[in-house]
Amino acid sequence: MHFAPVVVSLPIADRQVSHDFYRAALGLASVGELAEDGLPEPLQFEVNGGLRLMLVPTGGFGWVLGGREVADSRHSECVLGLTVTGPDEVDALIEQARAAGAEVVTEPGQQPWGYAGTFADPDGHLWMVAVAPPTT
């Protein structure tokens, strides 16, 4: 069975703030028809050919989950990972995210699993940027 694209949905507080952050921090392009606020609805970004990121206002996110509570921004139940080819790219992407307003949670550096750094977006979602492991 093949699934494409895979859509990762995250709850957000403010559509414009999140839209601007993901364009500035990760250079992602939004996709879809524009709504009255000038942003695509649903608010989606293409991460790559097989993965989209969908950002859903918190109230709507809880509704989609059948009334389940949405964790507040101080609690994270997953870490989204981006792999790059070298430490310089990790450093650059973490700095780009910081300049866009991210909270850097772990400064770039050598970790037991490789060179990596982690930042939180405006809604507290964690992103780890790491050097891709060598292929054998």
N, C-alpha and C positions, 0 to 999 in steps of 0.2 A: 504494500500500500504506500502511495506517495502523497505527501501533503505539501502543497505549495500555493501561496506562501503560508508560512506559519506566522500567526499574529500574536504578539505578546502585548497584553493590555495592562496599563498601569493607571491607577486613580490619580487625579490631579486636582489642585485647588483652582487654578486660573488658566484658561485656554491660551490667552495671549502670552502670559509669562512663560508657560511651558513651550509653546511654539517658538518663541524667540530664543529660549535657552537651547533647545535641541538643534536649531539652525546654527547658532553661534558656537556652541560647545562641541558638537560632533559634525557639523557641516551637512546635516541630513536635509534632504528635500522632502517637503510635504507633498502628499498626493491626494487627489479627489476634488469633487465639486466644492466651490466656495459657498459658505453660508452667509447669513446677513452680517456677521461680524468680520467678514473678509478672510476667514480661515476655513480650511477644508472641514467638512462634516461628513463622516467622523474624522477627527483629527488623527491622521496617520502619516508616518514617515517610512520610506523604504530604506531599510538598513542595508540589504543586499537583495539579489534576485529571489531569494527564498524566505526572507524574513521582513516582516513589517512590525513597526511599533505603533500601537494605538493608544492614545491618551484620552481618558474618559473622566469628565468631571465627577468628583467623589459621590455626589448624590445619585447620578446615573449609574456609577459603578456598583454601588450597593444594590440598586434596583436590579441590575443584570445578574447579580449574585443571589437573587431571591431573598433579599432582605438581610443577608449576612452583614455583619459589621465590617467596615473597612478599617484596617489598622491605621493609627495616626502616624504622622511623618517621623516619629522617633522610633518606630518599630519597622524592621525590615525582615521579610520572610524569604527573600531571594536576593542574589547578587547577579546582575547581568554582566556578562563578560565580553570584552572586545579583545581580539588578538591582533598584534602588529608584528612587524618583522625585526625590530630592534629596540634597545633601550632609549635611543634618541627619540623614537616615535612615541614611546610611553611618556617620556618627559614632556614632549611637545603637546600631546593630547591632554595630559593632565593640566598643563598650563593654560591651554585653550579653554578647557572647562572652567578652571579657576577664574579666568578673565570674564567668562560668561556668567559668573555668579555661583558656581558650584562650591560646595564645602569639600575641601580635600580631606578625606578621612584617613588615608594612608599615603604619605608622601612616596613618590617613586623610589624604588630601591630594590636591592636583592632580597628576595623572600625564599623560604625553603623550597618552593615550587618554581622559582624563576624570578625574573625581573618584572615588577608590577607596581601599580599604584591604584588607589581607589578614591572615587569621588561620589558625592551625593548630589542629585539634581535638586531643584527648588522644592520638590515634594518629599525629599528624603530617600528616593530610590537610589540604591547603590549600584555603581558601575565600576568594575575592575578592568583596567587596561593592562594587558600582560604580553610579554614576548611569546610568540607561538613556539611551542616546543620543537626541537629539531626533528625532521622526518628521517626515518632510517631506511 
